[in-house]
Amino acid sequence: GESVGLHLPTLSVQEGDNSIINCAYSNSASDYFIWYKQESGKGPQFIIDIRSNMDKRQGQRVTVLLNKTVKHLSLQIAATQPGDSAVYFCAEICPNNNDMRFGAGTRLTVKP
Amino acid sequence: DARVTQTPRDKVTEMGQEVTMRCQPILGHNTVFWYRQTMMQGLELLAYFRNRAPLDDSGMPKDRFSAEMPDATLATLKIQPSEPRDSAVYFCASGLAGSAGELFFGEGSRLTVL
C-alpha cells in the first residue's frame, strides 16, 4: 500500500544548470541560519551559513540569500554536478536558547 | 581527521529492550546535540548539552529517553524500554558554543525496534 510519510520537496536539474533550493523558517527571532547537505547513509554536512544582519553570502559555487521580511532562505548552487545530489536542509538558530532546528529538507537530483 | 564518532552504527532489538547509543564529540567541542531522523518527522532535536550540562531536552520523551554526558568525551542516549516507534536514525553532533555555530555530525546510529 501507499506509505505515508514526509514527502520531501524534490528538485531535479540537469548537470551544469544552476539550482535554487528554498526554505521557509518559522521563528522571526532566529538570527543565524545554516544550510546542510545530507548524502544517503551519512550525517548532515555544513555548506554555508548566514547571520540575520546580512541578506546574501557567497561561498564556492554556493550562495545563500536571506529575506527576513518573509522569513525565507534560499540556497543557490552554480553549475550543479552529480555529486551535489543529496537532501538539503536549512537550519535556524534562535538566540534565546541557541538550539538548532531543521527544516523538512529538499531532495536534489542531478541528471547527467 | 577530527570527526564525531557514534556507536553502534546499526542496532536491531526487540521491543522492551534497553538501547544505549554513544557519541564521542570532536575533541575540544563543548556543545553536543542529539537528533532523531525519521521519514515521518525529518530531523528532530532531542537534547542539547553545553559544557556537559543539559540545556534543552524538551524534544525528548522523558518517560523512556535519557541523555547524559558522563565526561567531555562521551555523550549517551538511552532508551528504556524501547518501542517500535523509536525506530529511526539517531545523530549526534558537536560544535563550539559562541563560534560560527557550525555543527559536525556523526554518521548516525540506525535503530530498528521489532
Chai-1 contact restraints between the chains, C-beta under 6 A:
chainA,res_idxA,chainB,res_idxB,connection_type,confidence,min_distance_angstrom,max_distance_angstrom,comment,restraint_id
A,G5,B,M39,contact,1.0,0.0,6.0,A-B,restraint_1
A,G5,B,M40,contact,1.0,0.0,6.0,A-B,restraint_2
A,L6,B,M39,contact,1.0,0.0,6.0,A-B,restraint_3
A,L6,B,M40,contact,1.0,0.0,6.0,A-B,restraint_4
A,L6,B,G42,contact,1.0,0.0,6.0,A-B,restraint_5
A,Y32,B,G101,contact,1.0,0.0,6.0,A-B,restraint_6
A,G43,B,F91,contact,1.0,0.0,6.0,A-B,restraint_7
A,G43,B,F105,contact,1.0,0.0,6.0,A-B,restraint_8
A,G43,B,G106,contact,1.0,0.0,6.0,A-B,restraint_9
A,G43,B,E107,contact,1.0,0.0,6.0,A-B,restraint_10
A,G43,B,G108,contact,1.0,0.0,6.0,A-B,restraint_11
A,P44,B,F105,contact,1.0,0.0,6.0,A-B,restraint_12
A,F46,B,E102,contact,1.0,0.0,6.0,A-B,restraint_13
A,I93,B,G101,contact,1.0,0.0,6.0,A-B,restraint_14
A,N97,B,D56,contact,1.0,0.0,6.0,A-B,restraint_15
A,D99,B,L45,contact,1.0,0.0,6.0,A-B,restraint_16
A,D99,B,Y48,contact,1.0,0.0,6.0,A-B,restraint_17
A,D99,B,D56,contact,1.0,0.0,6.0,A-B,restraint_18
A,F102,B,L43,contact,1.0,0.0,6.0,A-B,restraint_19
A,A104,B,G42,contact,1.0,0.0,6.0,A-B,restraint_20
